[in-house]
Amino acid sequence: MAKKKTDKEDVISVNSQATKKKDNSISDSDMLARCITDYTLAEDYKKKNYFQTWKDCYMLYNNKRVHKGYNGGMADVFIPEVFTIVESIVANVGAANPTFDYVRSSPEQEDQVDVLNKLTDYWWDKSRLSLKTQSWTRDSILYGMGVMFGAWDSKKNCPAFKNIPLWDFFIDPSATTLEDAGYCGHRYLTSISNLKRQMIYDAKSGKYVEKYKGLDQLSKHERPSTGQEEDLTDKELKETVLGGSTIQKLQCDLKDSNGESTASDRQQEQVEVIYYCTYDEIIEVANRQVVIYRGENPYHKKAETKTIPVERYDEATDDTTYQDVEQERPAIGPFYPYATLRNYIDPSLFYGTGDIERVIGHQERINDIANMEQDNLAYMINSTWIIDPSQAHLKNKIKSKPGLVIV
């Protein structure tokens, strides 16, 4: 069974007929209300308990002060210990390029697994997983957890993986592990035109059809925004921290040929999509107002029995024959299409603790001491002079330099 691709790339997704099924007992309006309620609850839990810590860790990683204990001088020194710690661990833990070696799990299987091993290595390289696992590891060290989203890319005919920023990921607040969560998901920004390009295979008609519905309603519902920092996406928040502005703010300054702002048109084209996942269904909500997709969770596999030919060798006759053997393949799932890498784990909490949270105070004390030392050195070198008022006209000739003699 093929799996869906739901990121912002122009990728055709192929789903089986079973994937199109949904729980018709719940209307789209009721499902919309459930998704928004669950999403809001998960986001509020994250904002109140983790947002500020994650932001502080990100700022320290990028040499931005968060808690200044010393403000008395002119020096503005930052010792990049956090950056050094994170990148040193990533280089040692997340920069490896693993190899795969499959082995038999039943007597009926063959020993020759070279093709399977090489195929997996090829998929790893094609999906650029070496780079993505580095980002996955970096988030785990920096914030306490990294999140990876997996799907099947039918255009490239291989698995597809995507790093999900922790700011954009949400999960049932009552969960302590991914497996016991009642729901989870993530949000992303895209455009109406991109959503219209997404196609899905309909097994009943045997044709590709548009994946999303209700896109014509999006022009009536612009992307919601409270203007609060906590509601920004990961991209917008980092733009604000590093550059002081977001793409949306910059768009307000763009003018058309008549000198009028084009921000309204651009904001209507941009769409926020909430990808909401349960063990039964996948729901996608645009701008928190319109359900644009509902389908059965494709991440599972039913139990099946297959007949395969097995080679039999008879030593008495020195003859090889093939005998059909029934092989039972157990059911898999359902499961969530996410892989989480938690750092320091508390069994009662889902979100882990990162290495940087432990050293926030130490990093800032190092910065304070370094600034004190530089200011003190500046005061020592640039001495304060007291001159006779009658010689005030010569004050510009008094300079601090080695071997200076004043007559």
Residue pairs with C-beta under 8 A, 6 or more apart in sequence:
1 16
1 18
1 19
1 298
1 301
2 13
2 14
2 15
2 16
2 152
2 154
2 201
2 298
3 15
3 151
3 152
3 298
3 299
3 337
4 13
4 15
4 19
4 151
4 152
4 200
4 282
4 295
4 298
5 11
5 12
5 13
5 151
5 152
5 153
5 154
5 155
5 160
6 13
6 151
6 275
6 282
6 284
7 149
7 151
7 160
7 162
7 188
8 188
8 189
8 190
8 194
10 194
10 197
10 198
11 153
11 154
11 155
11 156
11 160
11 198
12 154
12 155
12 198
12 199
12 200
12 208
13 151
13 152
13 154
13 198
13 199
13 200
13 201
13 211
14 152
14 154
14 200
14 201
15 200
15 201
15 203
15 295
15 298
16 203
16 298
17 202
17 203
17 204
18 296
18 298
19 295
19 296
19 298
20 202
20 203
20 295
20 296
21 295
21 296
22 281
22 294
22 295
22 296
23 280
23 281
26 34
28 291
28 294
31 283
31 291
31 294
32 285
32 289
32 290
32 291
35 274
35 276
35 283
35 285
35 291
36 274
36 285
36 288
38 172
38 182
38 183
38 276
39 170
39 185
39 187
39 274
39 276
39 288
41 173
42 170
42 171
42 172
42 173
43 170
43 230
45 173
46 170
46 351
47 230
49 351
50 351
51 230
53 357
53 360
54 143
54 166
54 167
55 237
55 241
56 66
56 67
56 360
57 82
57 142
57 143
57 354
57 356
57 357
57 360
58 142
58 143
58 238
58 241
59 65
59 66
59 241
60 66
60 82
60 356
60 360
60 363
60 364
61 82
61 83
61 86
61 142
61 356
62 83
62 241
62 242
63 78
63 80
63 83
64 78
64 241
65 78
65 364
65 367
66 360
66 364
67 360
67 361
67 364
68 364
68 367
68 368
69 364
69 365
69 368
70 368
70 371
70 372
72 375
73 371
73 372
73 374
73 375
73 378
74 375
74 378
75 370
75 371
75 372
75 374
75 375
75 378
76 371
77 367
77 370
77 371
77 374
78 367
79 363
79 366
79 367
79 370
81 359
81 362
81 363
81 366
82 356
82 359
82 363
85 141
85 355
85 356
85 359
86 138
86 141
86 142
86 355
86 356
89 137
89 141
89 355
90 134
90 137
90 138
90 141
93 137
94 133
94 134
94 136
94 137
94 138
95 130
95 134
97 124
97 130
98 124
99 117
99 121
100 117
100 120
100 121
100 124
101 113
101 117
102 113
102 116
102 117
102 120
103 113
104 110
104 111
104 113
106 327
108 308
108 310
108 325
108 327
122 158
123 158
123 159
124 130
126 156
126 158
127 158
127 159
127 160
127 161
129 161
132 148
132 161
132 162
132 163
133 148
135 146
135 163
136 146
136 147
136 148
136 163
136 339
136 341
137 146
137 341
138 146
139 145
139 146
139 147
139 163
139 165
139 166
139 341
140 146
140 341
140 342
140 343
140 352
140 354
141 343
141 354
141 355
141 356
142 354
142 355
142 356
143 166
143 354
143 356
144 342
144 343
144 344
144 351
144 352
144 353
144 354
144 357
145 166
145 340
145 341
145 342
145 343
145 351
145 352
145 354
146 163
146 166
146 340
146 341
147 163
147 164
147 165
147 166
147 169
147 186
147 338
147 339
147 340
147 341
148 161
148 162
148 163
148 164
148 338
148 339
148 340
148 341
149 161
149 162
149 163
149 164
149 186
149 337
149 338
150 159
150 160
150 161
150 162
150 337
150 338
150 339
151 159
151 160
151 162
151 337
152 158
152 159
152 160
153 159
153 160
164 186
164 338
165 233
165 234
165 235
166 234
167 232
167 233
167 234
167 237
168 186
168 187
168 188
168 233
168 234
169 184
169 185
169 186
169 338
170 184
170 185
170 186
170 187
171 178
171 181
171 183
171 184
171 185
171 350
172 181
172 182
172 183
172 184
174 181
174 182
175 181
175 182
175 184
175 350
176 347
176 348
176 349
176 350
177 350
178 184
178 336
178 338
178 340
178 350
179 335
179 336
181 336
181 350
182 278
183 276
183 277
183 278
184 277
184 336
184 338
185 274
185 275
185 276
185 277
186 275
187 233
187 272
187 273
187 274
187 275
188 233
188 272
188 273
188 275
189 223
189 233
189 235
189 270
189 271
189 272
189 273
190 270
190 271
190 273
191 269
191 270
191 271
192 215
192 218
192 219
192 268
192 269
192 271
193 269
195 211
195 212
195 215
195 271
195 273
195 286
195 292
196 210
196 212
196 215
198 210
198 211
198 212
199 208
199 209
199 210
199 211
200 208
200 209
200 210
200 211
201 207
201 208
201 209
202 208
202 209
211 293
212 284
212 286
212 292
212 293
213 292
213 293
214 286
214 290
214 291
214 292
215 286
215 292
217 289
217 290
218 268
218 271
218 286
218 287
218 289
218 290
219 268
221 286
221 287
221 288
221 289
221 290
222 267
222 268
222 287
223 267
223 270
223 271
223 272
223 287
224 272
224 287
224 288
224 289
225 231
225 248
229 237
229 240
232 240
232 246
233 272
235 247
236 246
236 247
236 248
239 245
239 246
239 247
240 246
248 263
248 267
248 270
251 262
251 263
251 266
251 267
252 261
252 263
253 261
254 261
254 262
254 263
254 266
255 261
255 262
256 262
271 286
271 287
272 286
272 287
272 288
273 284
273 285
273 286
273 292
274 284
274 285
274 288
275 282
275 284
276 282
276 283
276 284
276 285
277 283
277 297
277 336
277 337
278 297
279 297
279 334
279 335
279 336
280 296
280 297
280 334
281 294
281 295
281 296
281 297
282 293
282 294
282 295
282 296
282 297
282 298
283 291
283 293
283 294
284 291
284 292
284 293
284 294
285 291
285 292
286 292
297 333
297 334
299 333
299 334
299 335
299 336
299 337
300 331
300 332
300 333
300 334
300 335
301 331
301 332
301 333
302 331
303 328
303 329
303 330
303 331
304 328
304 329
305 326
305 327
305 328
305 329
306 326
306 327
306 329
307 324
307 325
307 326
307 327
308 324
308 325
308 327
309 322
309 323
309 324
309 325
310 322
310 323
310 324
310 325
311 320
311 321
311 322
312 320
312 321
312 322
312 323
313 319
313 320
314 320
314 321
342 351
342 352
343 352
343 353
343 354
343 355
344 352
344 353
344 354
344 355
345 352
346 352
346 353
381 400
382 400
383 400
385 395
385 398
387 394
387 395
387 398
398 406
